[in-house]
Amino acid sequence: MSEQPAPPDHARQQLEPAAADGLRAYAAKTRASADQFAAVLEDIAANGLPSVEGCTPWEELREAHLARLAGQRPAVA
């Protein structure tokens, strides 16, 4: 039986405190979004799909989202 060499010891580079805090904030936001999405899927599983009349067409959602993105972008001269 051959012995496999031990994996090299790679030291991890520590982040600056501000970068670590930003990463934790991003993780928390991502986790909250995933929890919200999971709640919607669980509601659909328990109660079925919502009625078409009670839904917003995807085209309207797309246009609203594009307008929000355009509003966040600085104007180019």
Jmol script that loads the backbone (N, CA, C; Angstrom):
load data "model"
ATOM      1  N   MET A   1       0.847  -1.173   0.000  1.00  0.00           N
ATOM      2  CA  MET A   1       0.000   0.000   0.000  1.00  0.00           C
ATOM      3  C   MET A   1       0.889   1.232   0.000  1.00  0.00           C
ATOM      4  N   SER A   2       0.641   2.137  -0.960  1.00  0.00           N
ATOM      5  CA  SER A   2       1.479   3.327  -1.046  1.00  0.00           C
ATOM      6  C   SER A   2       0.911   4.443  -0.174  1.00  0.00           C
ATOM      7  N   GLU A   3       1.809   5.180   0.398  1.00  0.00           N
ATOM      8  CA  GLU A   3       1.398   6.314   1.217  1.00  0.00           C
ATOM      9  C   GLU A   3       1.233   7.530   0.320  1.00  0.00           C
ATOM     10  N   GLN A   4       0.142   8.224   0.495  1.00  0.00           N
ATOM     11  CA  GLN A   4      -0.056   9.450  -0.265  1.00  0.00           C
ATOM     12  C   GLN A   4       0.577  10.596   0.501  1.00  0.00           C
ATOM     13  N   PRO A   5       1.202  11.519  -0.216  1.00  0.00           N
ATOM     14  CA  PRO A   5       1.818  12.646   0.481  1.00  0.00           C
ATOM     15  C   PRO A   5       0.760  13.522   1.135  1.00  0.00           C
ATOM     16  N   ALA A   6       1.152  14.116   2.232  1.00  0.00           N
ATOM     17  CA  ALA A   6       0.242  15.017   2.931  1.00  0.00           C
ATOM     18  C   ALA A   6       0.000  16.241   2.062  1.00  0.00           C
ATOM     19  N   PRO A   7      -1.227  16.761   2.072  1.00  0.00           N
ATOM     20  CA  PRO A   7      -1.490  17.956   1.263  1.00  0.00           C
ATOM     21  C   PRO A   7      -0.676  19.130   1.798  1.00  0.00           C
ATOM     22  N   PRO A   8      -0.248  20.010   0.913  1.00  0.00           N
ATOM     23  CA  PRO A   8       0.535  21.155   1.367  1.00  0.00           C
ATOM     24  C   PRO A   8      -0.299  22.049   2.281  1.00  0.00           C
ATOM     25  N   ASP A   9       0.367  22.673   3.222  1.00  0.00           N
ATOM     26  CA  ASP A   9      -0.307  23.553   4.175  1.00  0.00           C
ATOM     27  C   ASP A   9      -0.376  24.952   3.567  1.00  0.00           C
ATOM     28  N   HIS A  10      -1.521  25.279   3.038  1.00  0.00           N
ATOM     29  CA  HIS A  10      -1.711  26.598   2.435  1.00  0.00           C
ATOM     30  C   HIS A  10      -2.280  27.531   3.485  1.00  0.00           C
ATOM     31  N   ALA A  11      -1.542  28.556   3.803  1.00  0.00           N
ATOM     32  CA  ALA A  11      -2.025  29.549   4.762  1.00  0.00           C
ATOM     33  C   ALA A  11      -3.098  30.394   4.086  1.00  0.00           C
ATOM     34  N   ARG A  12      -4.129  30.674   4.808  1.00  0.00           N
ATOM     35  CA  ARG A  12      -5.206  31.499   4.277  1.00  0.00           C
ATOM     36  C   ARG A  12      -4.899  32.961   4.540  1.00  0.00           C
ATOM     37  N   GLN A  13      -5.189  33.767   3.561  1.00  0.00           N
ATOM     38  CA  GLN A  13      -4.938  35.202   3.695  1.00  0.00           C
ATOM     39  C   GLN A  13      -6.140  35.831   4.400  1.00  0.00           C
ATOM     40  N   GLN A  14      -5.884  36.501   5.481  1.00  0.00           N
ATOM     41  CA  GLN A  14      -6.946  37.140   6.251  1.00  0.00           C
ATOM     42  C   GLN A  14      -7.426  38.397   5.533  1.00  0.00           C
ATOM     43  N   LEU A  15      -8.723  38.649   5.638  1.00  0.00           N
ATOM     44  CA  LEU A  15      -9.306  39.847   5.041  1.00  0.00           C
ATOM     45  C   LEU A  15      -9.173  41.022   5.991  1.00  0.00           C
ATOM     46  N   GLU A  16      -9.220  42.197   5.416  1.00  0.00           N
ATOM     47  CA  GLU A  16      -9.293  43.403   6.235  1.00  0.00           C
ATOM     48  C   GLU A  16     -10.635  43.378   6.961  1.00  0.00           C
ATOM     49  N   PRO A  17     -10.724  43.955   8.149  1.00  0.00           N
ATOM     50  CA  PRO A  17     -11.992  43.936   8.897  1.00  0.00           C
ATOM     51  C   PRO A  17     -13.171  44.500   8.107  1.00  0.00           C
ATOM     52  N   ALA A  18     -12.960  45.576   7.373  1.00  0.00           N
ATOM     53  CA  ALA A  18     -14.058  46.163   6.595  1.00  0.00           C
ATOM     54  C   ALA A  18     -14.514  45.211   5.487  1.00  0.00           C
ATOM     55  N   ALA A  19     -13.566  44.535   4.848  1.00  0.00           N
ATOM     56  CA  ALA A  19     -13.914  43.587   3.789  1.00  0.00           C
ATOM     57  C   ALA A  19     -14.666  42.392   4.369  1.00  0.00           C
ATOM     58  N   ALA A  20     -14.227  41.920   5.531  1.00  0.00           N
ATOM     59  CA  ALA A  20     -14.908  40.798   6.175  1.00  0.00           C
ATOM     60  C   ALA A  20     -16.328  41.196   6.565  1.00  0.00           C
ATOM     61  N   ASP A  21     -16.500  42.415   7.079  1.00  0.00           N
ATOM     62  CA  ASP A  21     -17.839  42.891   7.440  1.00  0.00           C
ATOM     63  C   ASP A  21     -18.734  42.992   6.210  1.00  0.00           C
ATOM     64  N   GLY A  22     -18.179  43.474   5.109  1.00  0.00           N
ATOM     65  CA  GLY A  22     -18.950  43.563   3.868  1.00  0.00           C
ATOM     66  C   GLY A  22     -19.357  42.197   3.355  1.00  0.00           C
ATOM     67  N   LEU A  23     -18.458  41.247   3.476  1.00  0.00           N
ATOM     68  CA  LEU A  23     -18.753  39.884   3.042  1.00  0.00           C
ATOM     69  C   LEU A  23     -19.848  39.261   3.908  1.00  0.00           C
ATOM     70  N   ARG A  24     -19.769  39.501   5.218  1.00  0.00           N
ATOM     71  CA  ARG A  24     -20.827  38.996   6.113  1.00  0.00           C
ATOM     72  C   ARG A  24     -22.175  39.635   5.793  1.00  0.00           C
ATOM     73  N   ALA A  25     -22.187  40.926   5.485  1.00  0.00           N
ATOM     74  CA  ALA A  25     -23.433  41.611   5.134  1.00  0.00           C
ATOM     75  C   ALA A  25     -24.020  41.034   3.843  1.00  0.00           C
ATOM     76  N   TYR A  26     -23.149  40.770   2.864  1.00  0.00           N
ATOM     77  CA  TYR A  26     -23.615  40.173   1.611  1.00  0.00           C
ATOM     78  C   TYR A  26     -24.184  38.776   1.855  1.00  0.00           C
ATOM     79  N   ALA A  27     -23.523  38.008   2.704  1.00  0.00           N
ATOM     80  CA  ALA A  27     -24.007  36.660   3.033  1.00  0.00           C
ATOM     81  C   ALA A  27     -25.372  36.731   3.710  1.00  0.00           C
ATOM     82  N   ALA A  28     -25.543  37.683   4.613  1.00  0.00           N
ATOM     83  CA  ALA A  28     -26.827  37.824   5.308  1.00  0.00           C
ATOM     84  C   ALA A  28     -27.933  38.217   4.329  1.00  0.00           C
ATOM     85  N   LYS A  29     -27.616  39.134   3.400  1.00  0.00           N
ATOM     86  CA  LYS A  29     -28.612  39.548   2.401  1.00  0.00           C
ATOM     87  C   LYS A  29     -28.988  38.375   1.496  1.00  0.00           C
ATOM     88  N   THR A  30     -27.985  37.615   1.070  1.00  0.00           N
ATOM     89  CA  THR A  30     -28.230  36.455   0.219  1.00  0.00           C
ATOM     90  C   THR A  30     -29.075  35.409   0.949  1.00  0.00           C
ATOM     91  N   ARG A  31     -28.751  35.184   2.225  1.00  0.00           N
ATOM     92  CA  ARG A  31     -29.508  34.232   3.030  1.00  0.00           C
ATOM     93  C   ARG A  31     -30.972  34.679   3.183  1.00  0.00           C
ATOM     94  N   ALA A  32     -31.186  35.979   3.408  1.00  0.00           N
ATOM     95  CA  ALA A  32     -32.546  36.497   3.549  1.00  0.00           C
ATOM     96  C   ALA A  32     -33.327  36.329   2.247  1.00  0.00           C
ATOM     97  N   SER A  33     -32.672  36.588   1.113  1.00  0.00           N
ATOM     98  CA  SER A  33     -33.341  36.411  -0.184  1.00  0.00           C
ATOM     99  C   SER A  33     -33.702  34.949  -0.416  1.00  0.00           C
ATOM    100  N   ALA A  34     -32.806  34.056  -0.065  1.00  0.00           N
ATOM    101  CA  ALA A  34     -33.081  32.628  -0.233  1.00  0.00           C
ATOM    102  C   ALA A  34     -34.228  32.183   0.671  1.00  0.00           C
ATOM    103  N   ASP A  35     -34.260  32.709   1.888  1.00  0.00           N
ATOM    104  CA  ASP A  35     -35.354  32.367   2.807  1.00  0.00           C
ATOM    105  C   ASP A  35     -36.687  32.871   2.276  1.00  0.00           C
ATOM    106  N   GLN A  36     -36.691  34.081   1.711  1.00  0.00           N
ATOM    107  CA  GLN A  36     -37.926  34.638   1.146  1.00  0.00           C
ATOM    108  C   GLN A  36     -38.391  33.796  -0.042  1.00  0.00           C
ATOM    109  N   PHE A  37     -37.474  33.410  -0.897  1.00  0.00           N
ATOM    110  CA  PHE A  37     -37.810  32.584  -2.054  1.00  0.00           C
ATOM    111  C   PHE A  37     -38.354  31.229  -1.611  1.00  0.00           C
ATOM    112  N   ALA A  38     -37.714  30.630  -0.606  1.00  0.00           N
ATOM    113  CA  ALA A  38     -38.175  29.343  -0.087  1.00  0.00           C
ATOM    114  C   ALA A  38     -39.579  29.465   0.497  1.00  0.00           C
ATOM    115  N   ALA A  39     -39.864  30.573   1.164  1.00  0.00           N
ATOM    116  CA  ALA A  39     -41.200  30.777   1.740  1.00  0.00           C
ATOM    117  C   ALA A  39     -42.261  30.852   0.641  1.00  0.00           C
ATOM    118  N   VAL A  40     -41.929  31.514  -0.464  1.00  0.00           N
ATOM    119  CA  VAL A  40     -42.873  31.603  -1.585  1.00  0.00           C
ATOM    120  C   VAL A  40     -43.129  30.212  -2.159  1.00  0.00           C
ATOM    121  N   LEU A  41     -42.075  29.433  -2.350  1.00  0.00           N
ATOM    122  CA  LEU A  41     -42.254  28.079  -2.887  1.00  0.00           C
ATOM    123  C   LEU A  41     -43.068  27.198  -1.940  1.00  0.00           C
ATOM    124  N   GLU A  42     -42.829  27.338  -0.644  1.00  0.00           N
ATOM    125  CA  GLU A  42     -43.603  26.562   0.336  1.00  0.00           C
ATOM    126  C   GLU A  42     -45.071  26.972   0.311  1.00  0.00           C
ATOM    127  N   ASP A  43     -45.341  28.260   0.148  1.00  0.00           N
ATOM    128  CA  ASP A  43     -46.725  28.733   0.067  1.00  0.00           C
ATOM    129  C   ASP A  43     -47.414  28.170  -1.173  1.00  0.00           C
ATOM    130  N   ILE A  44     -46.706  28.155  -2.294  1.00  0.00           N
ATOM    131  CA  ILE A  44     -47.281  27.590  -3.522  1.00  0.00           C
ATOM    132  C   ILE A  44     -47.543  26.101  -3.335  1.00  0.00           C
ATOM    133  N   ALA A  45     -46.611  25.394  -2.697  1.00  0.00           N
ATOM    134  CA  ALA A  45     -46.796  23.960  -2.464  1.00  0.00           C
ATOM    135  C   ALA A  45     -48.000  23.698  -1.570  1.00  0.00           C
ATOM    136  N   ALA A  46     -48.195  24.542  -0.570  1.00  0.00           N
ATOM    137  CA  ALA A  46     -49.289  24.332   0.375  1.00  0.00           C
ATOM    138  C   ALA A  46     -50.634  24.792  -0.175  1.00  0.00           C
ATOM    139  N   ASN A  47     -50.648  25.902  -0.947  1.00  0.00           N
ATOM    140  CA  ASN A  47     -51.919  26.519  -1.343  1.00  0.00           C
ATOM    141  C   ASN A  47     -52.177  26.538  -2.840  1.00  0.00           C
ATOM    142  N   GLY A  48     -51.230  26.082  -3.629  1.00  0.00           N
ATOM    143  CA  GLY A  48     -51.397  26.110  -5.078  1.00  0.00           C
ATOM    144  C   GLY A  48     -50.966  27.450  -5.659  1.00  0.00           C
ATOM    145  N   LEU A  49     -51.021  27.536  -6.963  1.00  0.00           N
ATOM    146  CA  LEU A  49     -50.633  28.758  -7.659  1.00  0.00           C
ATOM    147  C   LEU A  49     -51.669  29.851  -7.453  1.00  0.00           C
ATOM    148  N   PRO A  50     -51.249  31.112  -7.419  1.00  0.00           N
ATOM    149  CA  PRO A  50     -52.214  32.205  -7.311  1.00  0.00           C
ATOM    150  C   PRO A  50     -53.004  32.348  -8.607  1.00  0.00           C
ATOM    151  N   SER A  51     -54.144  33.018  -8.525  1.00  0.00           N
ATOM    152  CA  SER A  51     -54.960  33.210  -9.723  1.00  0.00           C
ATOM    153  C   SER A  51     -54.257  34.168 -10.670  1.00  0.00           C
ATOM    154  N   VAL A  52     -54.518  34.028 -11.943  1.00  0.00           N
ATOM    155  CA  VAL A  52     -53.901  34.878 -12.964  1.00  0.00           C
ATOM    156  C   VAL A  52     -54.289  36.338 -12.731  1.00  0.00           C
ATOM    157  N   GLU A  53     -55.509  36.571 -12.308  1.00  0.00           N
ATOM    158  CA  GLU A  53     -55.994  37.934 -12.088  1.00  0.00           C
ATOM    159  C   GLU A  53     -55.230  38.630 -10.965  1.00  0.00           C
ATOM    160  N   GLY A  54     -54.723  37.875 -10.029  1.00  0.00           N
ATOM    161  CA  GLY A  54     -54.013  38.451  -8.899  1.00  0.00           C
ATOM    162  C   GLY A  54     -52.518  38.615  -9.130  1.00  0.00           C
ATOM    163  N   CYS A  55     -52.055  38.305 -10.342  1.00  0.00           N
ATOM    164  CA  CYS A  55     -50.620  38.356 -10.635  1.00  0.00           C
ATOM    165  C   CYS A  55     -50.288  39.543 -11.532  1.00  0.00           C
ATOM    166  N   THR A  56     -49.056  39.988 -11.456  1.00  0.00           N
ATOM    167  CA  THR A  56     -48.554  41.053 -12.317  1.00  0.00           C
ATOM    168  C   THR A  56     -47.847  40.404 -13.497  1.00  0.00           C
ATOM    169  N   PRO A  57     -48.187  40.823 -14.720  1.00  0.00           N
ATOM    170  CA  PRO A  57     -47.510  40.254 -15.893  1.00  0.00           C
ATOM    171  C   PRO A  57     -46.003  40.492 -15.826  1.00  0.00           C
ATOM    172  N   TRP A  58     -45.240  39.532 -16.310  1.00  0.00           N
ATOM    173  CA  TRP A  58     -43.789  39.632 -16.221  1.00  0.00           C
ATOM    174  C   TRP A  58     -43.250  40.818 -16.994  1.00  0.00           C
ATOM    175  N   GLU A  59     -43.927  41.228 -18.059  1.00  0.00           N
ATOM    176  CA  GLU A  59     -43.472  42.387 -18.830  1.00  0.00           C
ATOM    177  C   GLU A  59     -43.471  43.649 -17.967  1.00  0.00           C
ATOM    178  N   GLU A  60     -44.516  43.807 -17.138  1.00  0.00           N
ATOM    179  CA  GLU A  60     -44.584  44.971 -16.245  1.00  0.00           C
ATOM    180  C   GLU A  60     -43.481  44.905 -15.189  1.00  0.00           C
ATOM    181  N   LEU A  61     -43.243  43.715 -14.665  1.00  0.00           N
ATOM    182  CA  LEU A  61     -42.171  43.556 -13.679  1.00  0.00           C
ATOM    183  C   LEU A  61     -40.813  43.874 -14.297  1.00  0.00           C
ATOM    184  N   ARG A  62     -40.592  43.404 -15.522  1.00  0.00           N
ATOM    185  CA  ARG A  62     -39.339  43.666 -16.222  1.00  0.00           C
ATOM    186  C   ARG A  62     -39.129  45.152 -16.436  1.00  0.00           C
ATOM    187  N   GLU A  63     -40.170  45.841 -16.930  1.00  0.00           N
ATOM    188  CA  GLU A  63     -40.040  47.273 -17.201  1.00  0.00           C
ATOM    189  C   GLU A  63     -39.792  48.063 -15.920  1.00  0.00           C
ATOM    190  N   ALA A  64     -40.462  47.696 -14.840  1.00  0.00           N
ATOM    191  CA  ALA A  64     -40.244  48.373 -13.562  1.00  0.00           C
ATOM    192  C   ALA A  64     -38.815  48.153 -13.073  1.00  0.00           C
ATOM    193  N   HIS A  65     -38.317  46.935 -13.236  1.00  0.00           N
ATOM    194  CA  HIS A  65     -36.952  46.634 -12.805  1.00  0.00           C
ATOM    195  C   HIS A  65     -35.928  47.397 -13.654  1.00  0.00           C
ATOM    196  N   LEU A  66     -36.142  47.442 -14.954  1.00  0.00           N
ATOM    197  CA  LEU A  66     -35.236  48.189 -15.828  1.00  0.00           C
ATOM    198  C   LEU A  66     -35.256  49.677 -15.498  1.00  0.00           C
ATOM    199  N   ALA A  67     -36.430  50.205 -15.164  1.00  0.00           N
ATOM    200  CA  ALA A  67     -36.516  51.616 -14.776  1.00  0.00           C
ATOM    201  C   ALA A  67     -35.754  51.869 -13.480  1.00  0.00           C
ATOM    202  N   ARG A  68     -35.845  50.934 -12.519  1.00  0.00           N
ATOM    203  CA  ARG A  68     -35.090  51.072 -11.258  1.00  0.00           C
ATOM    204  C   ARG A  68     -33.597  51.051 -11.539  1.00  0.00           C
ATOM    205  N   LEU A  69     -33.160  50.131 -12.390  1.00  0.00           N
ATOM    206  CA  LEU A  69     -31.741  50.057 -12.728  1.00  0.00           C
ATOM    207  C   LEU A  69     -31.266  51.334 -13.426  1.00  0.00           C
ATOM    208  N   ALA A  70     -32.062  51.851 -14.345  1.00  0.00           N
ATOM    209  CA  ALA A  70     -31.692  53.081 -15.040  1.00  0.00           C
ATOM    210  C   ALA A  70     -31.627  54.254 -14.073  1.00  0.00           C
ATOM    211  N   GLY A  71     -32.487  54.275 -13.071  1.00  0.00           N
ATOM    212  CA  GLY A  71     -32.474  55.345 -12.075  1.00  0.00           C
ATOM    213  C   GLY A  71     -31.256  55.285 -11.165  1.00  0.00           C
ATOM    214  N   GLN A  72     -30.676  54.116 -10.991  1.00  0.00           N
ATOM    215  CA  GLN A  72     -29.514  53.960 -10.137  1.00  0.00           C
ATOM    216  C   GLN A  72     -28.223  54.311 -10.868  1.00  0.00           C
ATOM    217  N   ARG A  73     -28.272  54.315 -12.166  1.00  0.00           N
ATOM    218  CA  ARG A  73     -27.080  54.537 -12.990  1.00  0.00           C
ATOM    219  C   ARG A  73     -26.878  56.031 -13.214  1.00  0.00           C
ATOM    220  N   PRO A  74     -25.672  56.524 -13.021  1.00  0.00           N
ATOM    221  CA  PRO A  74     -25.440  57.945 -13.287  1.00  0.00           C
ATOM    222  C   PRO A  74     -25.548  58.248 -14.775  1.00  0.00           C
ATOM    223  N   ALA A  75     -26.048  59.416 -15.073  1.00  0.00           N
ATOM    224  CA  ALA A  75     -26.218  59.814 -16.475  1.00  0.00           C
ATOM    225  C   ALA A  75     -24.863  60.092 -17.096  1.00  0.00           C
ATOM    226  N   VAL A  76     -24.732  59.708 -18.357  1.00  0.00           N
ATOM    227  CA  VAL A  76     -23.487  59.929 -19.086  1.00  0.00           C
ATOM    228  C   VAL A  76     -23.661  61.168 -19.942  1.00  0.00           C
ATOM    229  N   ALA A  77     -22.698  62.076 -19.886  1.00  0.00           N
ATOM    230  CA  ALA A  77     -22.797  63.326 -20.648  1.00  0.00           C
ATOM    231  C   ALA A  77     -22.422  63.120 -22.094  1.00  0.00           C
TER     232      ALA A  77
END
end "model"
wireframe off; spacefill off
backbone 0.3
color backbone group
